[in-house]
Amino acid sequence: MSDEVRAGQVRVRLDLAYDGSDFSGWARQKGDRRTVQSEVEDALQVVTRAAERRELTVAGRTDAGVHARGQVAHVDLPEEVWAEHREKLLRRLAGRLPHDVRVFRVSEAPPHFNARFSAIWRRYVYRVTDHPGGVDPLQRGHVLWHNWPLDEAAMNEAAAGLLGEHDFAAYCKQREGATTIRTLRRLEWTRRPDGVLEATVLADAFCHNMVRSLVGAMLFVGDGHRLPSWPAQVLAAGVRDSAVHVVRPHGLTLEEVGYPADELLADRNREARNRRTLPASGAGCC
């Protein structure tokens, strides 16, 4: 699959954010289910007066209820359409899109840019509170309430055993033909001054339900139901553990997507499309 843009086309990068509460995820679906992709593609079709919808490629296909502050997508537009609309496209999209999704930047992408395959990391944050009174009503759509006191030191101890390159099959919903090998670069809990705990999770990519499953395992550690060594033991076992709960989606936000320097984009695209395997020992790193 080539990342070359067809003659007469321009690849346009869109940086966007959305509140996922009322969306059935990013990806367009059959039927009348509301998705972020369908809203943005429909708005683009209207404001550019196109005869047909142009498909977006996205960095991370978020699930139903998951939010994004730093999502990235791209779309290929005819050169004449880009020339006509580039100066006013952002404002016109703002006037057409619903208030729970915003495009904050549109720009001509460099050669070989692909919102999905060029990405070298994605950073998510999961937010949870253990306040005995529950969640601040103004944050209820973005923070999970956990009705047990949480020990962030114990959760960070557990997180350290999950870092590195591993097969995360025990924390992912399996998809036929898809690998579950990922490199988890950062997994860290911090408590904000208002008491909300934030889990920052950064990896080259994520498999389905991976972040929410990892958070579910660490909450079990934080409230004392499991030892800090338990999440790593589940990882090493390589199979789903019924005690690992996939926490609710509304606490999760895609915060940022990282890309390499322009001259490295083509190499990154090829690397990202290679099916990953672990070293022969199967131990992974770190």
C-alpha positions in Angstrom: 0.0 0.0 0.0 1.5 3.3 -1.1 1.4 6.6 0.8 1.9 8.6 -2.3 -0.9 11.0 -3.0 -2.5 10.7 -6.4 -1.7 13.3 -9.0 -4.0 16.3 -8.7 -4.7 15.6 -5.0 -3.5 17.2 -1.8 -3.2 15.4 1.5 -4.7 17.5 4.3 -4.1 16.9 8.0 -6.8 17.6 10.5 -6.2 18.0 14.2 -9.4 17.6 16.1 -11.1 17.0 19.5 -14.4 15.6 20.6 -16.5 14.6 23.6 -17.2 11.0 23.0 -20.3 10.8 25.3 -22.9 10.7 22.5 -20.8 9.0 19.8 -20.7 5.3 19.0 -17.0 5.6 18.6 -14.9 7.1 15.8 -15.5 4.7 12.9 -18.5 5.2 10.5 -21.0 2.3 11.0 -23.9 0.9 9.1 -27.3 2.2 10.1 -28.0 5.5 11.9 -25.5 5.2 14.8 -23.7 8.5 15.3 -19.9 8.5 14.9 -17.2 11.1 14.8 -16.0 10.0 11.4 -19.5 10.4 9.9 -20.0 13.8 11.4 -16.6 15.1 10.1 -16.9 13.5 6.7 -20.4 14.8 6.2 -19.3 18.3 7.2 -16.4 18.2 4.8 -18.6 17.2 2.0 -21.0 20.0 2.7 -18.5 22.8 3.1 -16.4 21.8 0.1 -19.6 21.3 -2.0 -18.4 17.8 -3.0 -20.5 15.4 -5.0 -19.4 12.5 -2.8 -18.0 11.8 0.7 -14.2 11.7 1.1 -13.0 9.1 3.6 -10.8 10.1 6.5 -7.9 8.1 7.8 -7.4 8.5 11.6 -4.5 8.0 14.0 -6.6 6.1 16.6 -10.1 4.6 16.2 -11.5 5.4 19.6 -14.3 3.3 21.0 -17.8 4.4 22.0 -17.8 6.9 24.8 -14.0 7.6 24.6 -13.0 11.3 24.2 -10.1 12.9 22.3 -8.3 16.1 22.7 -5.4 15.5 20.3 -6.8 13.2 17.5 -5.3 13.4 14.1 -6.8 12.4 10.7 -6.0 13.0 7.0 -8.1 13.3 3.9 -7.1 13.7 0.2 -8.7 16.6 -1.6 -8.5 17.7 -5.2 -5.9 20.5 -5.6 -8.5 22.9 -6.9 -10.8 22.2 -3.8 -7.9 22.8 -1.4 -6.9 26.0 -3.2 -10.5 27.3 -3.0 -11.2 26.4 0.6 -8.0 26.3 2.5 -8.3 29.8 3.9 -11.8 29.4 5.2 -12.1 25.7 5.7 -11.5 25.8 9.5 -14.2 28.5 10.1 -16.7 26.8 7.8 -16.2 23.4 9.6 -16.8 25.2 12.9 -20.1 26.5 11.6 -21.2 23.1 10.3 -20.0 20.6 12.9 -22.0 19.8 16.1 -20.6 21.3 19.3 -19.2 18.0 20.6 -16.6 17.8 17.9 -14.2 20.5 16.8 -11.4 20.7 14.1 -8.8 23.0 15.5 -6.2 22.9 12.6 -6.1 22.0 8.9 -2.8 22.0 7.1 -1.2 20.5 4.0 0.6 17.3 5.1 4.2 16.7 4.2 5.0 13.9 1.6 4.4 10.4 2.9 2.3 11.5 5.8 -0.3 9.0 7.0 -2.3 9.8 10.1 -2.4 6.2 11.1 0.8 4.5 9.9 3.2 7.5 10.4 2.4 7.8 14.1 5.2 6.6 16.4 3.2 6.9 19.7 -0.2 7.7 21.1 -0.7 9.2 24.6 -4.0 8.5 26.5 -5.0 9.6 30.0 -7.6 7.8 32.1 -9.1 9.8 35.0 -10.6 8.4 38.1 -11.6 9.7 41.5 -11.8 7.8 44.8 -13.5 10.7 46.7 -16.1 9.1 49.0 -18.7 11.7 47.8 -18.3 10.7 44.2 -17.4 12.7 41.0 -17.6 16.5 40.7 -20.8 16.9 38.7 -19.0 19.1 36.2 -16.5 16.3 35.5 -18.9 13.4 35.5 -18.6 12.7 31.8 -14.8 12.4 32.0 -13.9 10.9 35.4 -14.7 7.5 36.7 -15.8 7.1 40.3 -14.1 4.2 42.2 -15.9 3.5 45.5 -12.7 2.4 47.3 -9.7 4.4 48.5 -6.8 4.0 46.0 -3.1 3.8 46.7 -1.3 5.4 43.7 2.1 4.2 44.9 0.9 0.6 44.7 -0.6 1.2 41.3 2.7 2.7 40.1 4.6 -0.3 41.4 2.2 -2.5 39.4 2.6 -0.3 36.3 6.4 -0.7 36.3 6.0 -4.4 35.7 4.0 -3.8 32.5 6.5 -1.5 30.6 8.3 -2.6 27.5 7.6 -4.7 24.5 5.2 -7.6 25.3 2.3 -9.5 23.8 -0.6 -7.8 25.6 -3.1 -10.6 24.6 -4.2 -10.8 28.3 -5.3 -7.1 28.1 -6.8 -6.9 24.6 -9.9 -8.0 22.9 -8.7 -10.3 20.2 -9.3 -9.4 16.5 -8.7 -12.0 13.9 -5.5 -11.5 12.0 -4.3 -8.7 14.3 -1.2 -8.8 16.5 -1.4 -7.9 20.2 2.4 -7.1 20.5 2.9 -3.5 21.7 5.6 -1.4 23.3 4.3 0.3 26.4 6.7 3.2 27.0 4.9 5.0 29.9 2.4 4.0 32.4 2.2 6.3 35.4 -0.4 7.4 38.0 -0.4 11.0 39.4 -3.0 12.6 41.8 -4.1 16.1 40.9 -4.6 18.8 43.6 -8.4 18.1 43.4 -7.8 14.5 44.2 -8.5 13.1 40.7 -6.1 10.3 39.7 -4.7 10.4 36.2 -3.1 7.4 34.5 -0.9 8.5 31.6 -0.5 5.7 29.1 1.9 6.0 26.1 2.7 3.3 23.6 3.5 2.9 19.9 0.0 1.7 19.4 -2.8 0.1 21.4 -5.0 -3.0 20.7 -8.7 -3.1 21.4 -9.6 -2.3 25.0 -6.0 -2.4 26.1 -5.9 0.9 28.1 -9.2 0.3 29.8 -8.1 -3.3 30.8 -4.8 -2.1 32.1 -6.5 0.5 34.2 -9.0 -2.0 35.5 -6.2 -4.3 36.7 -4.3 -1.5 38.4 -7.5 -0.3 40.2 -7.7 -3.8 41.7 -4.2 -3.3 43.0 -4.9 0.3 44.2 -7.8 -0.7 46.3 -6.0 -3.7 47.9 -7.8 -6.6 46.2 -4.6 -7.7 44.4 -0.8 -7.4 45.0 1.3 -5.1 42.8 2.8 -8.1 41.2 -0.5 -9.4 39.9 -0.9 -7.3 36.7 2.5 -8.5 35.4 1.6 -12.1 36.2 -1.6 -11.8 34.2 0.5 -10.3 31.3 3.0 -13.2 31.4 0.1 -15.8 31.4 -1.0 -14.4 28.1 -4.7 -15.1 28.5 -7.7 -13.1 29.7 -8.2 -13.2 33.4 -11.8 -12.9 34.6 -10.7 -10.6 37.4 -9.5 -8.0 34.9 -12.4 -5.6 34.3 -12.6 -3.3 31.3 -13.4 0.0 33.0 -16.0 2.3 31.5 -15.0 4.4 28.5 -15.9 7.9 29.7 -12.7 8.2 31.8 -10.5 7.8 28.8 -9.2 10.6 26.6 -6.7 10.4 23.6 -4.5 13.4 24.5 -1.8 13.4 21.8 -0.3 11.6 18.8 3.4 11.8 18.0 5.0 11.7 14.5 8.6 11.5 13.4 10.5 14.2 11.4 9.2 14.6 7.9 12.2 12.9 6.3 11.5 9.7 8.4 7.8 9.4 7.5 8.2 6.9 4.6 10.4 4.6 6.7 8.0 4.8 9.6 5.0 3.8 7.3 6.8 0.7 6.1 7.8 -0.3 9.6 4.3 0.2 11.0 2.9 -2.2 8.4 5.2 -5.0 9.2 3.6 -7.7 11.4 5.3 -7.7 14.7 6.8 -10.7 16.6 8.7 -11.0 19.9 12.2 -12.2 20.1 12.6 -16.0 20.2 12.8 -16.0 24.0 9.3 -14.5 24.1 10.3 -12.6 27.2 10.0 -9.1 25.7 12.1 -6.2 27.0 12.2 -4.3 30.3 
